[in-house]
Amino acid sequence: MILMLVILTITIGLFVWGKYSPDVVALVSMLSLFLCGILNLSETLSGFSNPTVIMIAALFIIGEGLSQTGWTALAGKKLITLAGKSVPKLLVIITLGSGVLSGFVSNTGTVATLLPATISSAWSIGTMPSKILIPVAFGSNTGGLLTLTGTPPNIIANNALIDAGFEGFSFFEFGLIGLPLLIIALIYFRYVGFKILPKNKTNNKPINIDSTLHEWIEAYQIDNDYYQLRIRSVSKLIGTRLKDWDLENEFKINVIRLKRRHPNRLKGTQPFIEFPDYETDLRYHDIITVKGNTEDINKLMIKFRLGLLPKESAESELRHNLINQEVGMAEILITPKSLLVGRRIKLKEYFKRYGIQLLAASRNRAPYLEEEIRVNAGDSFIIRGIWEDIEKLKNQHKNIVVVGSPEEMLKDVDELTPKSYIALGALVLMIVMLVAKIVPGAIAALISAGIVLFTGCVPFTKAYKSISFTSVVMIAAMIPMGVAIQKTGAAEMISNSLISFLGKDNPTLLLAGIFILTTTFSQFINNSATAVLMAPIVLLAASTIGISPEPLLITVAISASTAFLTPIGTTTNAMVMSSGNYKFMDYFKVGLPLLIIFIITTLLLVPIIWPF
């Protein structure tokens, strides 16, 4: 027992020091427990087979599915609209959303879903993610107290009560204390926590499509001579193909995109043809996006009796017509060793070999406005293509530099597609399976993650990249510490001593002791394990002094969800650690005042709602 406490103390000290990565510290701690003979092999590696760890990894993939298909970008923009430019207001909105959602979705699922949108929203309104992410984690922990199934300690406390021969808690009964605590958390972060939260520098700033397009428009003059034309019923183009007309030479225009006004998916008619070629047929009411000078466009409209659609702002036009979940844009630079140097290529043409379309060029930091260009080293181009093809371009031409990250740019596309609803449906399916208890939580998460992967919402190549292995490994490596605390008898010894010292005469003092003991354990071991450990002890204490076990068990559930002092207390704390670049002491500074307020609130309200 003494050896285990020494290892625990050193582990906590290394976490606080912050010099080494938390997953490395956790792994060293886990190995020390084995090498010192405290745990056997199966106990040492139990964390890596723990369903919670598997579920967390799957939840990261589900969250990536929502991000890749536009939901997080859409949510981020809605949050920004509601918050305006007020960081405190955004903090309150995102914390409230996290709390309410976690009452019905797992805390880890809530954070995994909101994490990308929160980071994007924070950057968009001019603050660091570290000013927002801890409230998301703490809000989800608190919101789990709104319902019976909101968090595992609630279920453990309820089952312990039923097993002891008492009537269990109702589904929303936990909300009698959970809702006041959530409101208190909102007020705390708005007026106190916001000032304490650190402003840590991070490199996870997401790409903003709108600002990027604005930069491209200025540098490349992409918006010049950019039009949308409608094929009217009297047009000679109807029933023909692009190869029947020499539009490029006769009118010096290029057809960039075609939109079908009357698509029929059952007959194989797609709503858009992103890259029209010579075989593309033209139909009544089609809308073609073209590039050419005004005089040539007028000639084209007169000859083929085409209608001109009103022009939006340049950014909006490009944003909605040239970028979506399937097709994107990027900037590339030509290096001196590139095979393209010296070649003549036409701008605005679609090159099937590479799966890209050249929209614009720049040379010597000035737009290149000719129709054809002889490529020089240092030239830069704006390209358009399938997102995956743009990524592949890096490998096809080693001496072409793709500026920025198309993968991250895709996440800022807020246009919803059929895949978007598949990803959302996978999340809803997981929630239904969890609420109805159809399958265990880890299996539910794996099924939903499988749907996201096999339907293409997240490519298999990106699945592993979406998982935060630092968080996953740290949690898996720390679970054995909870096993060791129970196995050596340290937890039971400390618990019995505290209850014997505090609980003989004053039930409220006993309640305070239970809260402090439970929250202390929850800072370092899994909150479910903490609740399992404490439930039989508080039942025995209630029976010994002749009081109702309900207020004691409710307190166990509350305090097991108040792991506000360390990043290892809950999976949600660990999930936001790397994204906010938090240190161990950041949690302690922000969490300690909130924990004290929660203790006082619990001691005041619980005896009133659930009398002794």
C-alpha positions as CSV (number, residue, x, y, z in Angstrom):
1,M,0.0,0.0,0.0
2,I,2.8,2.4,0.9
3,L,4.6,1.6,-2.3
4,M,1.5,2.3,-4.3
5,L,1.0,5.6,-2.6
6,V,4.6,6.6,-3.4
7,I,4.0,5.8,-7.1
8,L,0.7,7.8,-7.0
9,T,2.4,10.8,-5.4
10,I,5.3,10.8,-7.9
11,T,2.9,10.4,-10.8
12,I,0.8,13.4,-9.6
13,G,4.0,15.4,-9.1
14,L,5.1,14.7,-12.7
15,F,1.7,15.7,-14.0
16,V,1.9,19.0,-12.0
17,W,5.5,19.6,-13.2
18,G,4.3,19.4,-16.8
19,K,7.8,18.8,-18.3
20,Y,6.8,15.4,-19.8
21,S,3.8,14.5,-22.0
22,P,0.9,13.3,-19.8
23,D,0.6,10.0,-21.8
24,V,4.3,9.2,-21.1
25,V,3.9,9.9,-17.4
26,A,0.8,7.7,-17.3
27,L,2.7,4.8,-19.1
28,V,5.7,5.1,-16.7
29,S,3.2,5.0,-13.7
30,M,1.5,1.9,-15.2
31,L,4.8,0.1,-15.7
32,S,6.0,1.0,-12.2
33,L,2.9,-0.7,-10.7
34,F,3.7,-3.9,-12.5
35,L,7.5,-3.9,-11.9
36,C,6.9,-3.3,-8.2
37,G,4.6,-6.3,-8.0
38,I,1.5,-4.4,-7.1
39,L,-0.4,-5.4,-10.3
40,N,-0.2,-8.6,-12.4
41,L,0.0,-8.4,-16.2
42,S,-3.7,-8.5,-16.9
43,E,-4.4,-5.8,-14.3
44,T,-1.5,-3.7,-15.7
45,L,-2.9,-3.8,-19.2
46,S,-6.6,-3.7,-18.2
47,G,-6.9,-0.1,-19.3
48,F,-6.2,-0.9,-23.0
49,S,-9.1,-3.4,-23.1
50,N,-11.4,-1.1,-21.1
51,P,-14.6,-0.4,-23.0
52,T,-14.4,3.3,-22.0
53,V,-11.1,3.6,-23.9
54,I,-12.5,1.9,-27.0
55,M,-15.6,4.1,-26.8
56,I,-13.5,7.3,-26.6
57,A,-11.5,6.4,-29.7
58,A,-14.7,5.6,-31.6
59,L,-16.2,8.9,-30.5
60,F,-13.3,10.8,-32.0
61,I,-14.1,9.2,-35.3
62,I,-17.8,10.1,-35.0
63,G,-16.9,13.7,-34.1
64,E,-14.6,13.8,-37.2
65,G,-17.5,12.6,-39.3
66,L,-19.6,15.6,-38.1
67,S,-16.7,17.9,-38.8
68,Q,-15.9,16.5,-42.3
69,T,-19.5,16.7,-43.4
70,G,-20.2,20.3,-42.4
71,W,-22.0,20.1,-39.1
72,T,-19.2,21.5,-36.9
73,A,-18.7,24.4,-39.3
74,L,-22.4,25.1,-39.3
75,A,-22.6,24.9,-35.5
76,G,-19.5,27.2,-35.2
77,K,-21.1,29.8,-37.4
78,K,-24.4,29.6,-35.5
79,L,-22.5,30.1,-32.2
80,I,-20.6,33.1,-33.7
81,T,-23.9,34.6,-34.8
82,L,-25.4,34.1,-31.4
83,A,-22.3,35.4,-29.5
84,G,-21.4,38.2,-31.9
85,K,-17.9,39.3,-31.0
86,S,-18.4,38.7,-27.2
87,V,-16.0,36.1,-25.9
88,P,-17.9,35.9,-22.5
89,K,-21.2,35.4,-24.3
90,L,-19.7,32.6,-26.5
91,L,-18.3,31.0,-23.3
92,V,-21.8,31.0,-21.7
93,I,-23.5,29.7,-24.9
94,I,-21.0,26.8,-25.5
95,T,-21.0,25.8,-21.8
96,L,-24.8,25.8,-21.7
97,G,-24.9,23.7,-24.9
98,S,-22.4,21.3,-23.5
99,G,-24.3,20.9,-20.3
100,V,-27.7,20.3,-21.8
101,L,-26.4,17.9,-24.5
102,S,-24.5,15.8,-21.9
103,G,-27.7,15.2,-20.1
104,F,-28.7,12.9,-22.9
105,V,-25.4,12.1,-24.7
106,S,-22.3,10.8,-22.9
107,N,-20.0,13.4,-21.6
108,T,-17.2,12.2,-23.9
109,G,-19.6,12.2,-26.9
110,T,-20.6,15.8,-26.1
111,V,-17.1,17.1,-26.0
112,A,-16.0,15.1,-29.1
113,T,-19.0,16.6,-31.0
114,L,-18.5,20.2,-29.8
115,L,-14.7,20.3,-29.8
116,P,-14.1,21.3,-33.5
117,A,-16.8,23.9,-33.5
118,T,-15.6,25.4,-30.2
119,I,-12.0,25.7,-31.5
120,S,-13.3,27.3,-34.7
121,S,-15.6,29.7,-32.9
122,A,-12.9,30.8,-30.5
123,W,-10.4,31.7,-33.3
124,S,-13.2,33.4,-35.3
125,I,-14.0,35.9,-32.6
126,G,-10.4,36.6,-31.8
127,T,-9.6,34.6,-28.7
128,M,-7.6,31.4,-27.9
129,P,-9.4,28.1,-27.6
130,S,-7.9,27.8,-24.0
131,K,-10.4,30.5,-22.9
132,I,-13.3,28.3,-23.9
133,L,-12.4,24.6,-23.8
134,I,-12.2,24.0,-20.0
135,P,-15.8,25.3,-19.6
136,V,-16.9,22.9,-22.3
137,A,-15.4,20.0,-20.4
138,F,-16.7,21.2,-17.0
139,G,-20.1,22.0,-18.5
140,S,-20.4,18.4,-19.8
141,N,-19.4,17.0,-16.4
142,T,-22.0,19.1,-14.7
143,G,-24.7,18.5,-17.3
144,G,-24.4,14.8,-16.8
145,L,-26.2,15.4,-13.5
146,L,-29.4,16.5,-15.3
147,T,-30.7,12.9,-15.9
148,L,-30.4,9.4,-14.6
149,T,-28.4,8.3,-17.6
150,G,-26.4,11.4,-18.0
151,T,-23.2,9.9,-16.4
152,P,-22.3,6.5,-15.0
153,P,-22.1,7.5,-11.3
154,N,-25.8,8.4,-11.4
155,I,-26.6,4.9,-12.6
156,I,-24.3,3.4,-10.0
157,A,-25.8,5.4,-7.2
158,N,-29.4,4.5,-8.4
159,N,-28.6,0.8,-8.6
160,A,-27.0,0.8,-5.2
161,L,-30.1,2.3,-3.7
162,I,-32.4,-0.3,-5.4
163,D,-30.2,-3.2,-4.3
164,A,-30.4,-1.9,-0.7
165,G,-34.2,-2.3,-0.9
166,F,-35.2,1.4,-1.6
167,E,-37.1,2.9,-4.5
168,G,-34.7,4.2,-7.1
169,F,-34.4,7.8,-8.4
170,S,-36.6,8.9,-11.3
171,F,-35.1,9.8,-14.7
172,F,-35.1,13.6,-14.1
173,E,-34.7,13.6,-10.3
174,F,-31.0,14.2,-10.5
175,G,-31.9,17.5,-12.3
176,L,-33.2,18.9,-9.1
177,I,-29.6,19.4,-8.1
178,G,-28.0,19.2,-11.5
179,L,-29.8,22.2,-13.0
180,P,-28.9,24.6,-10.1
181,L,-25.2,23.4,-10.4
182,L,-25.2,24.0,-14.1
183,I,-26.6,27.5,-13.7
184,I,-24.0,28.2,-11.0
185,A,-21.3,27.0,-13.4
186,L,-22.5,29.3,-16.1
187,I,-22.5,32.3,-13.8
188,Y,-19.0,31.3,-12.4
189,F,-17.4,31.1,-15.9
190,R,-19.1,34.3,-17.1
191,Y,-17.9,36.5,-14.2
192,V,-15.0,34.7,-12.5
193,G,-13.7,31.7,-14.4
194,F,-13.3,33.8,-17.6
195,K,-10.7,36.0,-15.9
196,I,-8.8,32.9,-14.5
197,L,-8.8,30.9,-17.7
198,P,-5.3,31.0,-19.4
199,K,-4.7,32.4,-22.8
200,N,-2.4,29.6,-24.1
201,K,-0.9,29.9,-27.6
202,T,-1.8,26.9,-29.9
203,N,-1.2,26.0,-33.5
204,N,-4.7,24.6,-34.1
205,K,-6.2,27.7,-35.8
206,P,-8.6,26.4,-38.4
207,I,-8.6,27.7,-42.0
208,N,-11.4,30.2,-42.7
209,I,-12.7,29.8,-46.2
210,D,-14.2,33.3,-46.4
211,S,-11.0,35.1,-45.4
212,T,-8.9,32.8,-47.6
213,L,-11.1,33.5,-50.6
214,H,-10.9,37.2,-50.0
215,E,-7.1,37.0,-50.1
216,W,-7.2,34.9,-53.3
217,I,-9.6,37.4,-55.0
218,E,-7.2,40.3,-54.3
219,A,-4.1,38.4,-55.3
220,Y,-5.4,36.6,-58.4
221,Q,-8.4,38.7,-59.4
222,I,-10.4,35.6,-59.6
223,D,-13.7,37.5,-59.6
224,N,-12.8,39.3,-62.9
225,D,-15.1,38.2,-65.7
226,Y,-16.9,35.6,-63.7
227,Y,-20.6,35.0,-64.7
228,Q,-23.5,32.6,-64.4
229,L,-25.7,32.1,-67.5
230,R,-29.0,30.3,-67.8
231,I,-29.9,28.2,-70.9
232,R,-33.3,29.5,-71.9
233,S,-35.9,27.5,-73.8
234,V,-35.1,29.1,-77.1
235,S,-31.4,28.5,-76.9
236,K,-29.6,26.5,-79.6
237,L,-27.4,24.9,-76.9
238,I,-30.3,22.6,-75.8
239,G,-29.7,19.0,-76.8
240,T,-26.1,19.6,-77.8
241,R,-22.7,18.9,-76.3
242,L,-19.9,21.2,-75.5
243,K,-17.8,19.6,-78.2
244,D,-20.3,20.8,-80.8
245,W,-19.3,24.4,-80.1
246,D,-15.9,25.9,-80.2
247,L,-16.6,28.2,-77.2
248,E,-13.0,28.5,-76.1
249,N,-11.7,29.8,-79.5
250,E,-14.7,31.6,-80.9
251,F,-15.7,33.4,-77.6
252,K,-12.6,32.9,-75.5
253,I,-14.6,31.6,-72.6
254,N,-14.3,28.6,-70.4
255,V,-17.2,26.6,-68.8
256,I,-16.1,26.0,-65.2
257,R,-19.3,24.4,-63.7
258,L,-22.8,23.3,-64.7
259,K,-25.9,23.2,-62.5
260,R,-28.9,21.2,-63.5
261,R,-32.1,22.9,-62.6
262,H,-34.1,19.7,-63.0
263,P,-31.9,16.9,-61.7
264,N,-33.4,13.4,-61.4
265,R,-31.2,11.1,-59.2
266,L,-33.4,8.1,-60.1
267,K,-32.4,8.5,-63.7
268,G,-28.8,9.2,-62.9
269,T,-29.0,12.9,-63.3
270,Q,-26.8,14.7,-60.9
271,P,-27.6,18.2,-59.7
272,F,-24.1,19.5,-60.5
273,I,-21.4,18.7,-63.1
274,E,-18.4,20.1,-61.3
275,F,-15.9,19.7,-64.2
276,P,-17.7,19.9,-67.6
277,D,-15.8,18.4,-70.5
278,Y,-16.4,18.1,-74.3
279,E,-18.9,15.2,-73.7
280,T,-21.1,17.2,-71.3
281,D,-24.6,17.6,-72.7
282,L,-26.6,20.9,-72.3
283,R,-30.2,21.0,-71.3
284,Y,-33.0,23.5,-70.8
285,H,-32.7,25.6,-67.7
286,D,-29.1,24.5,-67.0
287,I,-26.9,27.2,-65.3
288,I,-23.4,27.4,-66.5
289,T,-20.6,29.1,-64.7
290,V,-18.2,30.7,-67.2
291,K,-15.1,32.8,-67.2
292,G,-14.5,35.4,-69.9
293,N,-14.4,39.1,-70.6
294,T,-17.6,41.1,-70.7
295,E,-17.7,41.7,-74.4
296,D,-17.3,38.0,-75.3
297,I,-20.0,37.1,-72.7
298,N,-22.4,39.5,-74.4
299,K,-21.7,38.0,-77.8
300,L,-22.3,34.5,-76.3
301,M,-25.5,35.5,-74.7
302,I,-26.9,37.1,-77.9
303,K,-25.9,34.1,-80.2
304,F,-27.3,31.4,-77.9
305,R,-30.1,33.4,-76.2
306,L,-28.8,32.9,-72.7
307,G,-30.0,34.6,-69.5
308,L,-27.7,36.4,-67.1
309,L,-28.1,35.6,-63.4
310,P,-27.6,38.4,-60.9
311,K,-24.2,38.5,-59.5
312,E,-23.6,38.1,-55.7
313,S,-20.6,39.5,-54.0
314,A,-17.4,37.9,-55.3
315,E,-16.7,36.0,-52.0
316,S,-20.2,34.7,-51.7
317,E,-20.3,33.7,-55.4
318,L,-17.1,31.7,-55.2
319,R,-18.0,30.3,-51.8
320,H,-21.3,28.8,-52.8
321,N,-20.7,27.9,-56.4
322,L,-17.1,26.6,-56.5
323,I,-16.5,25.1,-53.1
324,N,-18.6,22.4,-51.4
325,Q,-18.1,19.1,-49.5
326,E,-16.9,17.3,-52.7
327,V,-15.0,20.0,-54.5
328,G,-12.5,22.5,-53.1
329,M,-9.9,25.1,-54.0
330,A,-6.3,25.5,-53.1
331,E,-3.2,27.5,-53.8
332,I,-0.1,25.8,-55.2
333,L,3.5,27.1,-55.8
334,I,5.9,25.8,-58.6
335,T,9.4,25.1,-57.4
336,P,12.5,25.2,-59.7
337,K,12.7,21.4,-60.0
338,S,9.1,20.9,-61.0
339,L,8.4,19.0,-64.2
340,L,5.8,21.7,-65.1
341,V,8.5,24.4,-65.5
342,G,8.7,25.4,-69.2
343,R,5.4,23.8,-70.2
344,R,2.5,25.8,-71.8
345,I,-0.9,25.3,-70.2
346,K,-4.2,27.0,-70.6
347,L,-5.8,28.5,-67.6
348,K,-9.4,27.5,-66.5
349,E,-9.1,24.1,-68.2
350,Y,-9.8,20.9,-66.5
351,F,-6.9,18.4,-66.5
352,K,-8.3,14.9,-66.0
353,R,-4.9,13.4,-65.4
354,Y,-4.5,15.3,-62.2
355,G,-8.2,15.8,-61.4
356,I,-7.8,19.6,-61.1
357,Q,-8.9,22.8,-62.8
358,L,-6.7,25.8,-63.1
359,L,-8.7,28.9,-62.2
360,A,-6.1,31.6,-62.0
361,A,-2.3,32.3,-61.9
362,S,0.0,34.8,-60.4
363,R,3.6,35.7,-61.3
364,N,5.9,38.0,-59.4
365,R,3.0,38.7,-56.9
366,A,0.8,40.1,-59.7
367,P,-2.2,38.4,-61.4
368,Y,-1.4,36.7,-64.7
369,L,-4.4,37.5,-66.9
370,E,-3.5,35.9,-70.2
371,E,-5.3,32.8,-71.4
372,E,-2.2,30.7,-71.7
373,I,0.9,30.6,-69.5
374,R,4.4,29.2,-70.0
375,V,5.1,28.0,-66.5
376,N,8.1,29.5,-64.6
377,A,9.6,28.6,-61.3
378,G,7.9,30.7,-58.6
379,D,4.5,30.9,-60.4
380,S,1.5,30.3,-58.2
381,F,-1.9,28.9,-59.2
382,I,-5.4,28.7,-57.8
383,I,-6.6,25.2,-58.5
384,R,-10.0,23.5,-58.1
385,G,-10.7,19.8,-57.8
386,I,-11.9,17.0,-55.6
387,W,-10.6,17.5,-52.1
388,E,-8.9,14.1,-52.2
389,D,-7.3,14.8,-55.6
390,I,-5.9,18.1,-54.2
391,E,-4.3,16.1,-51.4
392,K,-2.9,13.5,-53.8
393,L,-1.3,16.3,-55.9
394,K,1.4,16.5,-53.2
395,N,2.5,13.0,-54.0
396,Q,2.1,13.2,-57.8
397,H,4.4,16.2,-58.1
398,K,7.0,16.3,-55.3
399,N,8.1,19.7,-56.5
400,I,4.7,21.4,-56.2
401,V,3.9,23.0,-52.9
402,V,0.3,23.0,-51.8
403,V,-0.1,26.0,-49.6
404,G,-2.0,25.5,-46.4
405,S,-4.1,22.4,-45.6
406,P,-6.9,21.5,-47.9
407,E,-8.0,18.9,-45.3
408,E,-8.5,21.6,-42.7
409,M,-10.1,23.9,-45.3
410,L,-12.7,21.2,-45.9
411,K,-13.8,21.4,-42.3
412,D,-14.9,25.0,-42.7
413,V,-17.4,24.1,-45.4
414,D,-20.8,24.5,-43.8
415,E,-22.9,23.2,-46.8
416,L,-24.8,20.1,-45.9
417,T,-24.9,17.0,-48.2
418,P,-26.5,13.5,-47.9
419,K,-23.3,12.4,-46.1
420,S,-23.9,15.1,-43.5
421,Y,-27.2,13.5,-42.6
422,I,-25.6,10.1,-42.5
423,A,-23.1,11.3,-40.0
424,L,-25.8,13.0,-37.9
425,G,-27.9,9.8,-38.1
426,A,-24.9,7.7,-36.9
427,L,-24.7,10.0,-33.8
428,V,-28.5,9.8,-33.2
429,L,-28.4,6.0,-33.6
430,M,-25.7,5.8,-31.0
431,I,-27.7,7.9,-28.6
432,V,-30.8,5.7,-29.1
433,M,-28.8,2.5,-28.5
434,L,-27.3,4.0,-25.3
435,V,-30.7,5.3,-24.0
436,A,-32.5,2.1,-24.8
437,K,-29.5,0.0,-23.6
438,I,-29.7,-2.1,-26.8
439,V,-25.9,-2.8,-26.7
440,P,-23.1,-1.7,-24.4
441,G,-21.8,1.8,-24.9
442,A,-18.5,0.8,-26.5
443,I,-20.4,-1.3,-29.1
444,A,-22.8,1.5,-29.8
445,A,-20.0,3.9,-30.5
446,L,-18.1,1.3,-32.6
447,I,-21.3,0.7,-34.7
448,S,-21.8,4.4,-35.3
449,A,-18.1,4.9,-36.1
450,G,-18.3,2.1,-38.6
451,I,-21.3,3.7,-40.3
452,V,-19.3,7.0,-40.5
453,L,-16.3,5.2,-42.1
454,F,-18.0,2.8,-44.5
455,T,-20.3,5.5,-45.9
456,G,-17.3,7.7,-46.7
457,C,-18.1,10.5,-44.2
458,V,-14.6,10.0,-42.9
459,P,-12.1,8.4,-45.3
460,F,-10.3,5.4,-43.8
461,T,-7.0,7.2,-44.4
462,K,-8.1,10.0,-42.0
463,A,-9.7,7.8,-39.3
464,Y,-6.5,7.3,-37.3
465,K,-5.5,10.9,-37.7
466,S,-8.7,12.0,-36.1
467,I,-8.1,10.1,-32.8
468,S,-6.2,12.0,-30.1
469,F,-3.9,9.2,-29.0
470,T,-2.4,11.3,-26.3
471,S,-5.7,11.4,-24.5
472,V,-6.6,7.7,-25.3
473,V,-3.2,6.4,-24.1
474,M,-3.2,8.5,-21.0
475,I,-6.6,7.4,-19.9
476,A,-5.8,3.7,-20.7
477,A,-2.6,3.9,-18.7
478,M,-4.2,5.6,-15.7
479,I,-7.0,3.1,-15.2
480,P,-4.7,0.5,-13.6
481,M,-3.9,3.1,-10.9
482,G,-7.6,2.9,-9.9
483,V,-7.3,-0.9,-9.7
484,A,-4.2,-0.6,-7.5
485,I,-5.8,1.8,-5.1
486,Q,-8.7,-0.6,-4.6
487,K,-6.5,-3.8,-4.6
488,T,-4.1,-2.6,-1.9
489,G,-7.0,-1.5,0.4
490,A,-5.8,2.1,0.5
491,A,-9.1,3.5,-0.7
492,E,-11.2,1.5,1.8
493,M,-8.9,2.3,4.7
494,I,-9.0,6.1,4.0
495,S,-12.8,6.0,3.5
496,N,-13.6,4.2,6.7
497,S,-11.2,6.4,8.8
498,L,-12.8,9.6,7.4
499,I,-16.4,8.4,8.0
500,S,-15.6,7.2,11.5
501,F,-14.1,10.6,12.3
502,L,-16.8,12.8,10.8
503,G,-20.0,10.9,10.7
504,K,-20.9,9.9,14.2
505,D,-23.1,12.8,15.3
506,N,-23.7,15.3,12.4
507,P,-25.1,14.1,9.1
508,T,-24.3,17.3,7.3
509,L,-20.6,16.9,8.4
510,L,-20.7,13.4,7.2
511,L,-22.1,14.6,3.9
512,A,-19.2,17.1,3.6
513,G,-16.7,14.3,4.3
514,I,-18.2,12.1,1.7
515,F,-18.1,14.9,-0.9
516,I,-14.5,15.7,-0.1
517,L,-13.4,12.1,-0.1
518,T,-15.2,11.2,-3.3
519,T,-14.1,14.3,-5.2
520,T,-10.5,13.6,-4.1
521,F,-10.6,10.1,-5.6
522,S,-12.3,11.4,-8.7
523,Q,-9.4,13.7,-9.5
524,F,-7.2,10.7,-10.2
525,I,-9.3,7.7,-10.9
526,N,-12.3,6.9,-13.1
527,N,-15.4,8.5,-11.7
528,S,-17.3,5.2,-12.2
529,A,-14.7,3.3,-10.1
530,T,-15.0,6.1,-7.5
531,A,-18.8,5.7,-7.3
532,V,-18.6,1.9,-7.1
533,L,-16.1,2.2,-4.2
534,M,-18.1,4.8,-2.3
535,A,-21.6,3.5,-2.8
536,P,-21.4,0.5,-0.3
537,I,-19.5,2.6,2.2
538,V,-22.1,5.4,2.3
539,L,-24.9,2.8,2.5
540,L,-23.3,1.2,5.6
541,A,-22.8,4.7,7.1
542,A,-26.4,5.6,6.6
543,S,-27.6,2.4,8.2
544,T,-25.2,2.8,11.1
545,I,-26.4,6.2,12.1
546,G,-30.0,5.6,11.1
547,I,-30.5,8.1,8.2
548,S,-31.8,7.9,4.7
549,P,-29.1,6.8,2.2
550,E,-30.6,9.0,-0.6
551,P,-28.8,12.3,0.2
552,L,-25.5,10.4,0.7
553,L,-25.8,8.6,-2.6
554,I,-26.8,11.7,-4.5
555,T,-23.7,13.4,-3.0
556,V,-21.6,10.5,-4.2
557,A,-23.0,11.0,-7.8
558,I,-22.4,14.8,-7.6
559,S,-18.9,14.7,-6.2
560,A,-17.8,11.9,-8.6
561,S,-18.6,14.3,-11.4
562,T,-16.5,17.2,-10.0
563,A,-13.1,16.2,-11.2
564,F,-12.2,19.9,-11.8
565,L,-8.6,19.9,-10.5
566,T,-6.7,17.6,-12.8
567,P,-6.7,16.7,-16.5
568,I,-6.8,13.0,-15.7
569,G,-9.9,13.1,-13.5
570,T,-12.3,12.6,-16.4
571,T,-12.0,11.8,-20.1
572,T,-13.5,15.1,-21.0
573,N,-10.7,17.0,-19.2
574,A,-8.1,14.9,-21.0
575,M,-9.8,15.5,-24.4
576,V,-9.5,19.2,-24.3
577,M,-6.0,19.3,-22.8
578,S,-3.9,19.2,-26.0
579,S,-6.3,21.4,-28.0
580,G,-6.1,24.1,-25.3
581,N,-2.4,23.5,-24.6
582,Y,-3.4,23.3,-20.9
583,K,-0.9,22.6,-18.1
584,F,-1.8,20.6,-15.0
585,M,-2.1,23.8,-12.8
586,D,-4.5,25.4,-15.3
587,Y,-7.2,22.9,-14.2
588,F,-6.4,23.5,-10.5
589,K,-6.6,27.3,-10.7
590,V,-9.9,27.3,-12.6
591,G,-11.5,24.3,-11.0
592,L,-10.8,24.9,-7.3
593,P,-13.1,27.9,-6.8
594,L,-15.9,26.1,-8.7
595,L,-15.4,22.9,-6.7
596,I,-15.7,24.9,-3.4
597,I,-18.9,26.5,-4.7
598,F,-20.3,23.1,-5.6
599,I,-19.5,21.7,-2.2
600,I,-21.3,24.6,-0.4
601,T,-24.3,24.4,-2.8
602,T,-24.6,20.6,-2.3
603,L,-24.5,20.9,1.5
604,L,-27.2,23.5,1.4
605,L,-29.6,22.0,-1.2
606,V,-29.3,18.2,-0.9
607,P,-30.6,17.9,2.7
608,I,-33.6,20.1,1.7
609,I,-34.4,18.1,-1.5
610,W,-33.6,14.7,0.0
611,P,-34.0,14.9,3.8
612,F,-31.9,12.8,6.1
